[in-house]
Amino acid sequence: THSIAGSMRIRKDSAIYISIAPILGIEVARALITTDSVKLVNRLESTYYMGDLKILNSMFNVDVDYYQLQALLTGNDFPHFRSDQFILNEDPQWLRLYADSRTRKSGQGQPIQQVITVDPNTMRIRTNIMENPQSGQALRADYKRYESVGGKLLPVELQLLFADQSSRSNLEMVFNRTNINVPQNMQFSVPSRYTPIRLTD
């Protein structure tokens, strides 16, 4: 279990920038995730990674692409997945959307089973549960609190659970200062002395 602080910047459908700086404000890691690549610098170990999104899959033991990650962080559904597979169930408190075999619009990737719980008062997602029946990988997102930012309800407290048949990882996030539609710097560079991280299949 580790507690960390840092900052996150998202440019819609383009890039996610993460800086981790828990020690006296000194940055220890930085990541830049785009739709087709990941750049990662680990300053504690003087290492870096530049490649595709496979490193995210190896870290969390779940198959997540850029658009899924962006949607999970912002409390949204996946825009690049078909939506016509959902079955709606209503109860006195929540709206529940269930899809037995939800697939990407592109037809690529394996289908997932998904259950989304929506607050009928705000129409915002409260839980988003996904499972790949073939691999046994699962992901659960719990949105514990939303706040209005620039007229939009955004998650400011969320919990992500990643699991497969042999392991579980839990990530809890609290956002303290959130703003939207403000230009952000996403500068990324790698010192020449750093050594590359190589993934093994």
C-alpha positions as CSV (number, residue, x, y, z in Angstrom):
1,T,0.0,0.0,0.0
2,H,1.4,3.4,-1.0
3,S,0.1,6.9,-0.7
4,I,1.2,9.3,-3.4
5,A,0.5,12.9,-4.6
6,G,0.8,14.4,-8.0
7,S,-1.1,16.0,-10.9
8,M,-3.0,14.8,-13.9
9,R,-3.9,16.6,-17.1
10,I,-6.2,15.3,-19.9
11,R,-6.5,16.6,-23.4
12,K,-9.7,15.0,-24.7
13,D,-9.2,12.1,-27.1
14,S,-5.5,13.0,-27.4
15,A,-3.3,12.7,-24.3
16,I,-3.2,12.0,-20.5
17,Y,-0.3,13.4,-18.6
18,I,0.6,12.3,-15.0
19,S,3.3,13.6,-12.7
20,I,4.0,12.0,-9.4
21,A,5.8,14.1,-6.8
22,P,5.3,12.8,-3.2
23,I,8.7,13.7,-1.8
24,L,9.0,17.4,-0.9
25,G,7.5,18.3,-4.3
26,I,10.3,16.5,-6.1
27,E,9.0,14.6,-9.1
28,V,9.7,10.9,-9.0
29,A,7.8,9.7,-12.1
30,R,6.1,11.1,-15.2
31,A,3.9,9.5,-17.8
32,L,2.4,10.7,-21.1
33,I,-0.3,8.4,-22.5
34,T,-1.7,9.0,-26.0
35,T,-4.1,7.0,-28.2
36,D,-1.3,4.7,-29.4
37,S,1.7,5.1,-27.1
38,V,3.0,5.4,-23.6
39,K,6.0,7.3,-22.4
40,L,7.1,6.7,-18.9
41,V,10.1,8.1,-16.8
42,N,11.0,6.6,-13.4
43,R,13.4,9.1,-11.8
44,L,13.9,6.9,-8.7
45,E,15.4,4.1,-10.8
46,S,16.7,6.2,-13.7
47,T,14.7,4.2,-16.2
48,Y,12.2,5.0,-19.0
49,Y,9.7,3.3,-21.3
50,M,8.6,4.3,-24.8
51,G,6.2,2.0,-26.6
52,D,2.6,0.9,-26.9
53,L,0.0,0.5,-24.3
54,K,1.1,-3.0,-23.4
55,I,2.9,-1.6,-20.3
56,L,-0.5,-0.5,-18.9
57,N,-1.8,-4.0,-19.3
58,S,1.2,-5.5,-17.6
59,M,0.9,-3.0,-14.7
60,F,-2.8,-3.6,-14.0
61,N,-3.3,-7.1,-15.5
62,V,-6.2,-5.9,-17.5
63,D,-6.7,-4.9,-21.2
64,V,-7.4,-1.2,-21.2
65,D,-6.9,1.2,-24.2
66,Y,-6.6,5.0,-24.2
67,Y,-10.3,5.7,-24.6
68,Q,-11.3,3.4,-21.8
69,L,-8.7,4.9,-19.5
70,Q,-9.9,8.4,-20.3
71,A,-13.5,7.5,-19.8
72,L,-12.8,5.8,-16.4
73,L,-10.9,8.9,-15.1
74,T,-13.7,11.3,-16.2
75,G,-16.7,9.1,-15.1
76,N,-18.0,8.4,-18.7
77,D,-18.9,5.4,-20.7
78,F,-16.8,4.2,-23.6
79,P,-17.6,6.2,-26.7
80,H,-15.8,3.8,-29.1
81,F,-18.0,0.8,-27.9
82,R,-21.3,-0.1,-29.4
83,S,-24.2,1.0,-27.2
84,D,-27.1,-1.1,-28.6
85,Q,-26.3,-4.2,-26.5
86,F,-27.5,-2.7,-23.2
87,I,-30.5,-3.9,-21.3
88,L,-32.0,-1.4,-18.9
89,N,-33.2,-2.4,-15.4
90,E,-34.7,0.1,-13.1
91,D,-35.0,-0.1,-9.3
92,P,-36.2,2.6,-6.8
93,Q,-32.7,4.0,-6.4
94,W,-30.6,3.4,-9.5
95,L,-30.7,2.8,-13.3
96,R,-28.7,-0.3,-14.3
97,L,-27.4,-1.0,-17.8
98,Y,-26.3,-4.5,-18.5
99,A,-24.5,-5.8,-21.6
100,D,-23.7,-9.5,-21.9
101,S,-21.3,-9.1,-24.9
102,R,-20.3,-5.5,-25.5
103,T,-17.9,-4.9,-28.4
104,R,-15.9,-2.1,-29.9
105,K,-17.3,-0.3,-33.0
106,S,-14.2,-1.2,-34.9
107,G,-14.8,-4.9,-34.2
108,Q,-11.3,-5.3,-32.7
109,G,-10.7,-6.8,-29.3
110,Q,-12.6,-9.3,-27.3
111,P,-16.2,-8.6,-26.1
112,I,-16.7,-7.7,-22.5
113,Q,-19.6,-8.1,-20.0
114,Q,-20.5,-4.8,-18.5
115,V,-22.8,-3.4,-15.8
116,I,-23.2,0.3,-15.4
117,T,-25.1,1.9,-12.4
118,V,-26.4,5.4,-13.1
119,D,-27.7,7.9,-10.6
120,P,-31.1,8.9,-12.0
121,N,-31.0,12.4,-10.4
122,T,-27.7,13.4,-12.0
123,M,-27.4,10.8,-14.9
124,R,-23.8,10.3,-13.8
125,I,-22.2,6.9,-13.5
126,R,-21.8,5.5,-9.9
127,T,-20.3,2.1,-10.7
128,N,-18.9,0.7,-13.9
129,I,-18.0,-3.1,-13.8
130,M,-16.4,-4.9,-16.7
131,E,-15.3,-8.5,-17.1
132,N,-13.7,-10.4,-19.9
133,P,-15.2,-13.9,-19.7
134,Q,-12.4,-15.4,-21.8
135,S,-9.4,-14.1,-19.8
136,G,-11.0,-13.7,-16.4
137,Q,-9.8,-10.1,-16.2
138,A,-12.1,-7.7,-14.5
139,L,-12.2,-4.0,-13.7
140,R,-14.5,-2.0,-11.4
141,A,-14.8,1.7,-11.1
142,D,-16.6,3.3,-8.1
143,Y,-17.4,7.0,-8.3
144,K,-17.8,8.1,-4.7
145,R,-18.2,11.8,-5.2
146,Y,-18.8,14.3,-8.0
147,E,-18.4,18.1,-8.0
148,S,-19.6,20.8,-10.4
149,V,-16.6,22.2,-12.3
150,G,-17.3,24.8,-15.0
151,G,-21.0,23.7,-15.1
152,K,-20.1,20.0,-15.5
153,L,-20.2,17.2,-12.9
154,L,-16.8,15.6,-12.7
155,P,-15.6,12.8,-10.4
156,V,-13.4,14.0,-7.6
157,E,-13.2,10.8,-5.6
158,L,-13.0,7.4,-7.3
159,Q,-11.8,3.9,-6.8
160,L,-10.5,1.6,-9.5
161,L,-10.1,-2.2,-8.9
162,F,-8.1,-4.3,-11.4
163,A,-8.3,-8.1,-11.0
164,D,-7.5,-11.3,-12.8
165,Q,-7.5,-14.9,-11.7
166,S,-4.4,-14.6,-9.6
167,S,-4.1,-10.9,-8.5
168,R,-5.9,-7.7,-7.5
169,S,-4.8,-4.1,-7.6
170,N,-6.7,-1.2,-6.0
171,L,-6.2,2.5,-7.0
172,E,-8.0,5.2,-5.0
173,M,-7.9,8.8,-6.3
174,V,-9.0,12.1,-4.8
175,F,-8.8,15.3,-7.0
176,N,-8.3,18.4,-4.9
177,R,-8.1,21.2,-7.6
178,T,-9.9,20.5,-10.8
179,N,-10.5,22.9,-13.7
180,I,-11.5,22.5,-17.3
181,N,-10.8,24.2,-20.7
182,V,-7.5,25.6,-19.4
183,P,-4.4,25.1,-21.7
184,Q,-1.9,22.7,-20.1
185,N,1.7,22.0,-20.6
186,M,2.5,18.3,-21.4
187,Q,6.2,18.5,-21.8
188,F,8.1,15.2,-21.8
189,S,11.8,14.4,-22.1
190,V,14.1,11.6,-21.1
191,P,17.6,12.2,-19.7
192,S,20.3,10.6,-21.8
193,R,21.7,8.6,-19.0
194,Y,18.5,6.7,-18.3
195,T,18.1,3.1,-19.3
196,P,15.1,1.6,-21.1
197,I,12.5,-0.7,-19.5
198,R,12.0,-3.8,-21.6
199,L,8.8,-5.8,-21.3
200,T,8.9,-9.6,-21.4
201,D,6.1,-11.6,-23.1
